[in-house]
Each structure stands twice: as structure tokens, then as C-alpha cells.
Amino acid sequence: MNKNPNSQQGITLISMILGLVILGFFVLLILKVGPIYLDHTRVTSALNSIEESKDLEGMGESEIRAGLTKRFDMNYVKYATDKDAKIAKRGNYLKIEMDYEVVEKILGNLSVLVEFHDVVEVGKE
């Protein structure tokens, strides 16, 4: 049984299907997880705009929370709300902690969990 090594070329149909399935899974994962991270960039943008706000000293916690809600609405933030924010204000010091997680269903009973924790501190304690 002499086989010519030059006659065996290409990949089999099964290996091609397996490669396409693996590639399809990673494309599906990117399509599901990508919007979560894009939404997170909008959250950090809203937090940074609060940090750059000039009238923070005169604002109370409810006014800061309302401003955060308004920024989330303007930026179409889907996964985070102002209820995820912990706001600590003492004098000129302001600390906002955003702690939230997103569970996105991928396929069947397979889901992905993404956790975010952002901290913004303004002023001196």
C-alpha cells in the first residue's frame, strides 16, 4: 500500500465544519459581549463628566444621583442604573462607586457574566 504524499491535499469536510463551528461560537460571543463593553464605556464617560462638573460642592447626594440618571439616559445606558451607584459626600470630597454585573444569555443554558467596578473620587477627604 504505497500512498503518494502529494495526493493527500486539503482538509476534510468534518474538520472544516468543526473549524466553522468554533469560529461561529467566537463570533457569537463577540456579538453578545461587545455591546456590554460599549455600554460600559458610556457609564465611564458619564462618571467622568460628573467628575469634571464644577458645581459638585453645592450639590447634594440626590442631585448628584439625578445628574447621573440624566447622563445615563442621554447616553442610552442599558445595563447600569443610578441604583448601582454608591455615593459618599463629605464636604468637598465626593466618591462614586459603580458596582454592577451583566448576565447575557449566549446559547441554550450557556450564559456569560461580566462584572464592573468603577470608582470616581473628587476633592480631598
DSSP file (Angstrom, degrees, kcal/mol; ACC not computed):
  #  RESIDUE AA STRUCTURE BP1 BP2  ACC     N-H-->O    O-->H-N    N-H-->O    O-->H-N    TCO  KAPPA ALPHA  PHI   PSI    X-CA   Y-CA   Z-CA
    1    1 A M              0   0    0      0, 0.0     2,-0.7     0, 0.0     0, 0.0   0.000 360.0 360.0 360.0  81.7    0.0    0.0    0.0
    2    2 A N        -     0   0    0      2,-0.0     2,-0.5     0, 0.0     0, 0.0  -0.817 360.0-167.7 -93.7 118.4    2.1    2.9   -1.2
    3    3 A K        -     0   0    0     -2,-0.7     3,-0.0     5,-0.0     5,-0.0  -0.893  21.1-128.8-107.1 136.2    0.4    6.2   -1.0
    4    4 A N    >   -     0   0    0     -2,-0.5     3,-1.8     1,-0.1     4,-0.4  -0.728  11.7-147.5 -80.6 119.5    1.8    9.2   -2.7
    5    5 A P  G >  S+     0   0    0      0, 0.0     3,-0.7     0, 0.0    -1,-0.1   0.740  95.8  63.1 -62.9 -20.9    2.1   12.0   -0.1
    6    6 A N  G 3  S+     0   0    0      1,-0.2    -2,-0.0     3,-0.0    -3,-0.0   0.699  92.6  63.3 -75.8 -17.8    1.4   14.6   -2.8
    7    7 A S  G <  S+     0   0    0     -3,-1.8     2,-1.0     1,-0.1    -1,-0.2   0.644  85.5  80.4 -82.2 -13.6   -2.1   13.1   -3.4
    8    8 A Q    <   +     0   0    0     -3,-0.7     2,-0.3    -4,-0.4    -1,-0.1  -0.798  64.0 151.9 -96.1 100.5   -3.3   14.0    0.1
    9    9 A Q        +     0   0    0     -2,-1.0    -3,-0.0     2,-0.1    -2,-0.0  -0.936  35.2  11.0-129.9 150.5   -4.2   17.7    0.0
   10   10 A G  S    S-     0   0    0     -2,-0.3     2,-0.3     2,-0.0     0, 0.0  -0.122  83.6 -65.3  83.3-177.9   -6.7   19.9    1.8
   11   11 A I        -     0   0    0      1,-0.1     2,-0.1     2,-0.0    -2,-0.1  -0.752  48.7-106.3-110.2 159.0   -8.8   19.4    4.8
   12   12 A T     >  -     0   0    0     -2,-0.3     4,-1.8     1,-0.1     5,-0.1  -0.331  29.2-111.3 -79.4 165.9  -11.6   17.0    5.3
   13   13 A L  H  > S+     0   0    0      1,-0.2     4,-2.4     2,-0.2     5,-0.2   0.879 116.7  53.9 -64.0 -39.0  -15.2   18.1    5.4
   14   14 A I  H  > S+     0   0    0      1,-0.2     4,-2.5     2,-0.2    -1,-0.2   0.921 109.2  46.7 -64.9 -43.9  -15.5   17.2    9.1
   15   15 A S  H  > S+     0   0    0      1,-0.2     4,-2.1     2,-0.2    -1,-0.2   0.847 111.8  51.9 -68.7 -31.3  -12.5   19.3   10.1
   16   16 A M  H  X S+     0   0    0     -4,-1.8     4,-2.2     2,-0.2    -2,-0.2   0.913 111.0  46.9 -68.8 -42.4  -13.8   22.2    8.0
   17   17 A I  H  X S+     0   0    0     -4,-2.4     4,-2.3     2,-0.2    -2,-0.2   0.910 112.0  51.2 -64.5 -41.9  -17.2   22.0    9.8
   18   18 A L  H  X S+     0   0    0     -4,-2.5     4,-2.2     1,-0.2    -2,-0.2   0.908 110.2  49.2 -62.0 -42.7  -15.5   21.8   13.2
   19   19 A G  H  X S+     0   0    0     -4,-2.1     4,-2.4     1,-0.2    -1,-0.2   0.892 111.3  49.1 -63.2 -40.7  -13.5   24.9   12.4
   20   20 A L  H  X S+     0   0    0     -4,-2.2     4,-2.7     2,-0.2    -2,-0.2   0.864 109.8  52.0 -67.7 -36.2  -16.5   26.8   11.2
   21   21 A V  H  X S+     0   0    0     -4,-2.3     4,-2.2     2,-0.2    -2,-0.2   0.928 111.9  45.9 -65.2 -44.7  -18.4   25.8   14.4
   22   22 A I  H  X S+     0   0    0     -4,-2.2     4,-1.9     2,-0.2    -2,-0.2   0.926 114.6  47.6 -64.1 -44.6  -15.6   27.1   16.6
   23   23 A L  H  X S+     0   0    0     -4,-2.4     4,-2.1     1,-0.2    -2,-0.2   0.908 111.4  51.3 -61.8 -42.8  -15.3   30.3   14.6
   24   24 A G  H  X S+     0   0    0     -4,-2.7     4,-2.4     1,-0.2    -1,-0.2   0.871 107.2  53.7 -62.4 -38.6  -19.1   30.8   14.8
   25   25 A F  H  X S+     0   0    0     -4,-2.2     4,-2.3     1,-0.2    -1,-0.2   0.923 110.4  46.1 -63.1 -44.2  -19.0   30.4   18.5
   26   26 A F  H  X S+     0   0    0     -4,-1.9     4,-2.2     2,-0.2    -2,-0.2   0.855 111.8  51.1 -69.7 -33.8  -16.4   33.1   19.0
   27   27 A V  H  X S+     0   0    0     -4,-2.1     4,-2.3     2,-0.2    -1,-0.2   0.915 111.1  49.0 -66.0 -42.4  -18.2   35.4   16.6
   28   28 A L  H  X S+     0   0    0     -4,-2.4     4,-1.6     2,-0.2    -2,-0.2   0.896 110.4  51.3 -62.3 -40.8  -21.4   34.8   18.6
   29   29 A L  H  X S+     0   0    0     -4,-2.3     4,-2.7     2,-0.2     5,-0.3   0.908 110.9  47.5 -63.0 -43.1  -19.5   35.5   21.9
   30   30 A I  H  X S+     0   0    0     -4,-2.2     4,-2.3     1,-0.2    -2,-0.2   0.893 110.6  52.0 -65.6 -39.5  -18.1   38.8   20.5
   31   31 A L  H  < S+     0   0    0     -4,-2.3    -1,-0.2     1,-0.2    -2,-0.2   0.790 116.2  40.7 -68.9 -26.5  -21.6   39.8   19.3
   32   32 A K  H  < S+     0   0    0     -4,-1.6     4,-0.4    -5,-0.2    -2,-0.2   0.853 122.8  36.9 -87.1 -38.3  -23.1   39.2   22.7
   33   33 A V  H  X S+     0   0    0     -4,-2.7     4,-1.6    -5,-0.2     3,-0.5   0.784 102.8  71.9 -87.8 -29.2  -20.3   40.6   24.9
   34   34 A G  H  X S+     0   0    0     -4,-2.3     4,-2.1    -5,-0.3     3,-0.2   0.909  95.6  50.3 -55.1 -49.2  -19.3   43.5   22.7
   35   35 A P  H  > S+     0   0    0      0, 0.0     4,-2.2     0, 0.0    -1,-0.2   0.815 105.7  58.6 -62.0 -28.3  -22.4   45.7   23.4
   36   36 A I  H  > S+     0   0    0     -3,-0.5     4,-1.7    -4,-0.4    -2,-0.2   0.930 109.1  43.2 -64.8 -44.4  -21.9   45.1   27.1
   37   37 A Y  H  X S+     0   0    0     -4,-1.6     4,-1.6     2,-0.2    -1,-0.2   0.839 111.6  53.9 -72.3 -32.3  -18.4   46.7   27.0
   38   38 A L  H  X S+     0   0    0     -4,-2.1     4,-1.2     2,-0.2    -1,-0.2   0.897 109.1  49.6 -65.0 -39.0  -19.6   49.5   24.7
   39   39 A D  H  X S+     0   0    0     -4,-2.2     4,-1.6     1,-0.2    -2,-0.2   0.871 107.0  55.5 -65.0 -36.8  -22.3   50.2   27.3
   40   40 A H  H  X S+     0   0    0     -4,-1.7     4,-2.5     1,-0.2    -1,-0.2   0.850 101.6  56.4 -66.7 -33.2  -19.6   50.3   30.0
   41   41 A T  H  X S+     0   0    0     -4,-1.6     4,-1.8     1,-0.2    -1,-0.2   0.856 106.0  51.7 -65.6 -32.2  -17.7   52.9   28.1
   42   42 A R  H  X S+     0   0    0     -4,-1.2     4,-2.1     2,-0.2    -2,-0.2   0.866 108.4  51.6 -69.5 -35.6  -20.8   55.1   28.2
   43   43 A V  H  X S+     0   0    0     -4,-1.6     4,-2.4     2,-0.2    -2,-0.2   0.941 111.1  46.3 -64.8 -47.3  -21.0   54.5   32.0
   44   44 A T  H  X S+     0   0    0     -4,-2.5     4,-2.4     1,-0.2    -1,-0.2   0.858 110.7  54.3 -65.3 -33.2  -17.4   55.6   32.5
   45   45 A S  H  X S+     0   0    0     -4,-1.8     4,-2.0     2,-0.2    -1,-0.2   0.907 109.0  47.8 -64.9 -41.3  -18.0   58.6   30.2
   46   46 A A  H  X S+     0   0    0     -4,-2.1     4,-1.7     2,-0.2    -2,-0.2   0.898 112.3  49.4 -65.9 -40.0  -20.9   59.7   32.4
   47   47 A L  H  X S+     0   0    0     -4,-2.4     4,-2.1     1,-0.2    -2,-0.2   0.901 110.8  50.0 -65.6 -40.2  -18.8   59.2   35.6
   48   48 A N  H  X S+     0   0    0     -4,-2.4     4,-1.8     1,-0.2    -1,-0.2   0.858 107.8  53.4 -66.9 -34.8  -16.0   61.3   34.1
   49   49 A S  H  < S+     0   0    0     -4,-2.0     4,-0.4     2,-0.2    -1,-0.2   0.857 109.1  48.8 -70.0 -32.6  -18.4   64.0   33.1
   50   50 A I  H >< S+     0   0    0     -4,-1.7     3,-1.0     1,-0.2    -2,-0.2   0.898 109.0  53.9 -67.8 -39.6  -19.6   64.2   36.7
   51   51 A E  H 3< S+     0   0    0     -4,-2.1    -2,-0.2     1,-0.3    -1,-0.2   0.857 109.6  47.6 -61.9 -35.1  -16.0   64.3   37.9
   52   52 A E  T 3< S+     0   0    0     -4,-1.8    -1,-0.3    -5,-0.1    -2,-0.2   0.492  85.4 117.1 -86.1  -3.7  -15.4   67.3   35.6
   53   53 A S    <   -     0   0    0     -3,-1.0     3,-0.4    -4,-0.4    -3,-0.0  -0.401  55.7-152.0 -66.3 141.1  -18.5   69.1   36.8
   54   54 A K  S    S+     0   0    0      1,-0.2     3,-0.4     2,-0.1    -1,-0.1   0.719  84.0  58.2 -90.7 -22.1  -17.7   72.4   38.5
   55   55 A D        +     0   0    0      1,-0.2     3,-0.3     2,-0.1     4,-0.3  -0.069  64.8 117.4-103.1  34.6  -20.6   72.8   40.9
   56   56 A L    >   +     0   0    0     -3,-0.4     3,-0.9     1,-0.2    -1,-0.2   0.807  66.9  64.2 -70.2 -29.7  -20.2   69.5   42.9
   57   57 A E  T 3  S+     0   0    0     -3,-0.4    -1,-0.2     1,-0.3    -2,-0.1   0.859 105.1  44.7 -65.3 -34.2  -19.6   71.2   46.2
   58   58 A G  T 3  S+     0   0    0     -3,-0.3     2,-0.3    34,-0.0    -1,-0.3   0.506  97.6  93.6 -87.3  -4.2  -23.1   72.8   46.2
   59   59 A M    <   -     0   0    0     -3,-0.9     2,-0.1    -4,-0.3    -3,-0.0  -0.667  63.9-142.8 -94.5 144.3  -24.9   69.6   45.2
   60   60 A G     >  -     0   0    0     -2,-0.3     4,-2.1     1,-0.1     5,-0.2  -0.372  34.9 -95.4 -90.4 177.5  -26.4   67.0   47.5
   61   61 A E  H  > S+     0   0    0      1,-0.2     4,-2.4     2,-0.2     5,-0.2   0.887 124.1  51.6 -63.9 -39.2  -26.5   63.3   47.0
   62   62 A S  H  > S+     0   0    0      1,-0.2     4,-2.2     2,-0.2    -1,-0.2   0.872 110.0  49.5 -67.3 -35.8  -29.9   63.3   45.4
   63   63 A E  H  > S+     0   0    0      2,-0.2     4,-2.3     1,-0.2    -1,-0.2   0.883 111.5  48.9 -69.2 -37.8  -28.9   66.0   42.9
   64   64 A I  H  X S+     0   0    0     -4,-2.1     4,-2.2     2,-0.2    -2,-0.2   0.913 112.0  49.0 -65.8 -42.1  -25.8   64.0   42.0
   65   65 A R  H  X S+     0   0    0     -4,-2.4     4,-2.3     2,-0.2    -2,-0.2   0.893 110.9  50.0 -64.2 -39.9  -27.8   60.9   41.6
   66   66 A A  H  X S+     0   0    0     -4,-2.2     4,-2.3     2,-0.2    -2,-0.2   0.895 110.6  50.1 -65.6 -39.6  -30.3   62.8   39.4
   67   67 A G  H  X S+     0   0    0     -4,-2.3     4,-2.1     2,-0.2    -2,-0.2   0.876 110.1  50.5 -64.6 -36.9  -27.5   64.1   37.3
   68   68 A L  H  X S+     0   0    0     -4,-2.2     4,-2.4     2,-0.2    -2,-0.2   0.910 110.0  50.0 -66.3 -42.0  -26.1   60.6   36.9
   69   69 A T  H  X S+     0   0    0     -4,-2.3     4,-2.3     2,-0.2    -2,-0.2   0.907 110.1  50.7 -62.0 -41.8  -29.5   59.3   35.8
   70   70 A K  H  X S+     0   0    0     -4,-2.3     4,-2.4     1,-0.2    -1,-0.2   0.908 110.8  48.5 -63.8 -41.6  -29.8   62.1   33.2
   71   71 A R  H  X S+     0   0    0     -4,-2.1     4,-1.9     2,-0.2    -1,-0.2   0.888 110.7  51.2 -66.4 -38.2  -26.4   61.3   31.8
   72   72 A F  H  <>S+     0   0    0     -4,-2.4     5,-2.6     2,-0.2     4,-0.4   0.901 111.6  47.9 -64.4 -39.9  -27.2   57.6   31.6
   73   73 A D  H ><5S+     0   0    0     -4,-2.3     3,-0.9     1,-0.2    -2,-0.2   0.904 111.0  50.1 -67.3 -40.7  -30.5   58.5   29.8
   74   74 A M  H 3<5S+     0   0    0     -4,-2.4    -1,-0.2     1,-0.2    -2,-0.2   0.861 114.9  44.0 -65.5 -34.6  -28.7   60.8   27.3
   75   75 A N  T 3<5S-     0   0    0     -4,-1.9    -1,-0.2    -5,-0.2    -2,-0.2   0.393 110.1-121.7 -92.1   4.0  -26.0   58.1   26.6
   76   76 A Y  T < 5 -     0   0    0     -3,-0.9     2,-0.4    -4,-0.4    -3,-0.2   0.914  39.0-174.0  56.7  47.3  -28.6   55.3   26.3
   77   77 A V      < +     0   0    0     -5,-2.6    -1,-0.2     1,-0.2   -37,-0.0  -0.610   8.0 179.3 -74.1 127.6  -27.0   53.2   29.0
   78   78 A K        +     0   0    0     -2,-0.4    -1,-0.2   -42,-0.1   -42,-0.1   0.824  68.2  38.4-100.1 -38.1  -28.8   49.9   29.2
   79   79 A Y  S    S+     0   0    0    -43,-0.1     2,-0.3    21,-0.0    22,-0.1   0.676 105.5  59.6 -98.4 -18.5  -27.2   47.8   31.9
   80   80 A A        -     0   0    0    -41,-0.1     2,-0.3    20,-0.1    20,-0.0  -0.859  57.6-175.3-114.2 147.0  -26.4   50.2   34.7
   81   81 A T    >   -     0   0    0     -2,-0.3     3,-1.3     1,-0.0     4,-0.2  -0.798  44.0-101.4-128.3 173.9  -28.7   52.5   36.7
   82   82 A D  G >  S+     0   0    0     -2,-0.3     3,-1.1     1,-0.2   -13,-0.1   0.699 117.5  69.6 -69.9 -16.8  -28.3   55.1   39.4
   83   83 A K  G 3  S+     0   0    0      1,-0.2    -1,-0.2     3,-0.0    -3,-0.0   0.695  91.0  60.7 -72.0 -18.3  -29.3   52.4   41.9
   84   84 A D  G <  S+     0   0    0     -3,-1.3    15,-1.8     2,-0.0     2,-0.4   0.535  89.7  93.1 -81.7  -7.1  -26.0   50.7   41.2
   85   85 A A  E <   -A   98   0A   0     -3,-1.1     2,-0.6    13,-0.2    13,-0.2  -0.729  60.2-158.7 -94.4 133.9  -24.1   53.8   42.4
   86   86 A K  E     -A   97   0A   0     11,-2.7    11,-2.4    -2,-0.4     2,-0.5  -0.959  16.3-164.6-107.0 118.2  -22.9   54.3   45.9
   87   87 A I  E     -A   96   0A   0     -2,-0.6     2,-0.5     9,-0.2     9,-0.2  -0.908  11.5-178.0-112.1 126.0  -22.4   57.9   46.6
   88   88 A A  E     +A   95   0A   0      7,-2.7     7,-2.5    -2,-0.5     2,-0.5  -0.986   6.8 177.6-121.9 121.6  -20.4   59.2   49.6
   89   89 A K  E     +A   94   0A   0     -2,-0.5     2,-0.4     5,-0.2     5,-0.2  -0.984   9.6 164.4-130.2 123.4  -20.2   63.0   50.0
   90   90 A R  E >   -A   93   0A   0      3,-2.2     3,-2.2    -2,-0.5     2,-0.3  -0.909  67.0 -55.4-137.3 107.5  -18.4   64.8   52.9
   91   91 A G  T 3  S-     0   0    0     -2,-0.4    34,-0.1     1,-0.3    32,-0.0  -0.456 123.8 -12.1  64.1-121.2  -17.7   68.4   52.4
   92   92 A N  T 3  S+     0   0    0     -2,-0.3     2,-0.4    32,-0.3    -1,-0.3   0.458 117.6  97.7 -89.3  -2.8  -15.6   68.9   49.3
   93   93 A Y  E <   +A   90   0A   0     -3,-2.2    -3,-2.2    30,-0.2     2,-0.4  -0.745  48.1 177.7 -94.1 131.7  -15.0   65.1   48.9
   94   94 A L  E     -AB  89 122A   0     28,-2.8    28,-2.9    -2,-0.4     2,-0.4  -0.999   5.9-177.3-133.6 131.8  -17.2   63.0   46.6
   95   95 A K  E     -AB  88 121A   0     -7,-2.5    -7,-2.7    -2,-0.4     2,-0.5  -0.989   2.1-173.5-131.3 123.7  -16.8   59.3   45.9
   96   96 A I  E     -AB  87 120A   0     24,-2.8    24,-2.5    -2,-0.4     2,-0.5  -0.974   3.2-170.1-117.7 123.0  -19.0   57.5   43.5
   97   97 A E  E     -AB  86 119A   0    -11,-2.4   -11,-2.7    -2,-0.5     2,-0.6  -0.959   4.8-163.1-113.5 122.5  -18.7   53.7   43.2
   98   98 A M  E     +AB  85 118A   0     20,-3.0    20,-2.5    -2,-0.5     2,-0.5  -0.927  14.6 172.2-104.4 118.0  -20.4   51.9   40.4
   99   99 A D  E     + B   0 117A   0    -15,-1.8     2,-0.3    -2,-0.6    18,-0.2  -0.945  17.1 136.5-128.5 108.1  -20.7   48.2   41.1
  100  100 A Y  E     - B   0 116A   0     16,-1.8    16,-3.0    -2,-0.5     2,-0.3  -0.981  32.4-151.9-149.1 160.8  -22.9   46.2   38.6
  101  101 A E  E     - B   0 115A   0     -2,-0.3     2,-0.4    14,-0.2    14,-0.2  -0.967   6.7-150.4-135.2 152.6  -22.9   42.9   36.7
  102  102 A V  E     - B   0 114A   0     12,-2.9    12,-2.8    -2,-0.3     2,-0.6  -0.986   2.7-163.0-126.2 128.9  -24.4   41.9   33.5
  103  103 A V  E     - B   0 113A   0     -2,-0.4     2,-0.5    10,-0.2    10,-0.2  -0.962  12.6-173.5-111.0 120.6  -25.6   38.3   32.7
  104  104 A E  E     - B   0 112A   0      8,-2.7     8,-2.5    -2,-0.6     2,-0.3  -0.962  22.8-128.7-119.2 126.5  -26.1   37.8   29.0
  105  105 A K  E     + B   0 111A   0     -2,-0.5     6,-0.3     6,-0.2     3,-0.1  -0.555  26.4 179.2 -72.5 129.5  -27.6   34.5   27.6
  106  106 A I  E     -     0   0A   0      4,-2.9     2,-0.3    -2,-0.3     5,-0.2   0.898  60.4 -26.8 -95.1 -58.4  -25.4   33.1   24.9
  107  107 A L  E >  S- B   0 110A   0      3,-1.6     3,-2.2     0, 0.0    -1,-0.2  -0.892 105.4 -32.9-165.4 124.6  -27.0   29.9   23.7
  108  108 A G  T 3  S-     0   0    0     -2,-0.3    -2,-0.0     1,-0.3     0, 0.0  -0.408 128.7 -17.8  61.5-124.1  -29.3   27.4   25.4
  109  109 A N  T 3  S+     0   0    0     -2,-0.2     2,-0.6    -4,-0.1    -1,-0.3   0.169 111.8 110.3 -99.4  18.3  -28.3   27.3   29.1
  110  110 A L  E <   +B  107   0A   0     -3,-2.2    -4,-2.9     2,-0.0    -3,-1.6  -0.838  42.7 168.7 -96.6 123.1  -24.9   28.9   28.4
  111  111 A S  E     -B  105   0A   0     -2,-0.6     2,-0.4    -6,-0.3    -6,-0.2  -0.878  27.0-136.1-129.6 161.8  -24.5   32.5   29.8
  112  112 A V  E     -B  104   0A   0     -8,-2.5    -8,-2.7    -2,-0.3     2,-0.5  -0.967  12.4-153.8-119.8 138.1  -21.7   34.9   30.3
  113  113 A L  E     -B  103   0A   0     -2,-0.4     2,-0.5   -10,-0.2   -10,-0.2  -0.950  10.1-173.9-112.8 126.6  -21.3   37.1   33.4
  114  114 A V  E     -B  102   0A   0    -12,-2.8   -12,-2.9    -2,-0.5     2,-0.4  -0.986   6.2-162.6-122.5 125.0  -19.5   40.4   33.2
  115  115 A E  E     -B  101   0A   0     -2,-0.5     2,-0.4   -14,-0.2   -14,-0.2  -0.874   4.3-168.5-110.5 139.7  -18.7   42.4   36.4
  116  116 A F  E     +B  100   0A   0    -16,-3.0   -16,-1.8    -2,-0.4     2,-0.3  -0.972  10.2 178.6-127.9 142.4  -17.8   46.0   36.5
  117  117 A H  E     +B   99   0A   0     -2,-0.4     2,-0.4   -18,-0.2   -18,-0.2  -0.912  10.3 172.7-143.1 112.8  -16.5   48.1   39.4
  118  118 A D  E     -B   98   0A   0    -20,-2.5   -20,-3.0    -2,-0.3     2,-0.4  -0.952  10.5-165.7-123.4 141.9  -15.6   51.8   38.8
  119  119 A V  E     -B   97   0A   0     -2,-0.4     2,-0.4   -22,-0.2   -22,-0.2  -0.994   4.1-173.5-129.7 132.8  -14.7   54.4   41.3
  120  120 A V  E     -B   96   0A   0    -24,-2.5   -24,-2.8    -2,-0.4     2,-0.4  -0.996   6.6-173.7-124.4 126.9  -14.6   58.2   40.9
  121  121 A E  E     -B   95   0A   0     -2,-0.4     2,-0.4   -26,-0.2   -26,-0.2  -0.982   2.2-177.3-124.2 132.3  -13.2   60.4   43.6
  122  122 A V  E     +B   94   0A   0    -28,-2.9   -28,-2.8    -2,-0.4     2,-0.1  -0.990  50.5   1.0-128.8 135.0  -13.3   64.2   43.6
  123  123 A G  S    S-     0   0    0     -2,-0.4     2,-0.4   -30,-0.2   -30,-0.2  -0.246  89.9 -62.3  86.3-175.5  -11.8   66.5   46.2
  124  124 A K              0   0    0      1,-0.1   -32,-0.3    -2,-0.1   -31,-0.1  -0.907 360.0 360.0-115.1 140.8   -9.8   65.7   49.3
  125  125 A E              0   0    0     -2,-0.4    -1,-0.1   -33,-0.1   -32,-0.1   0.446 360.0 360.0 -76.5 360.0  -11.1   63.8   52.3
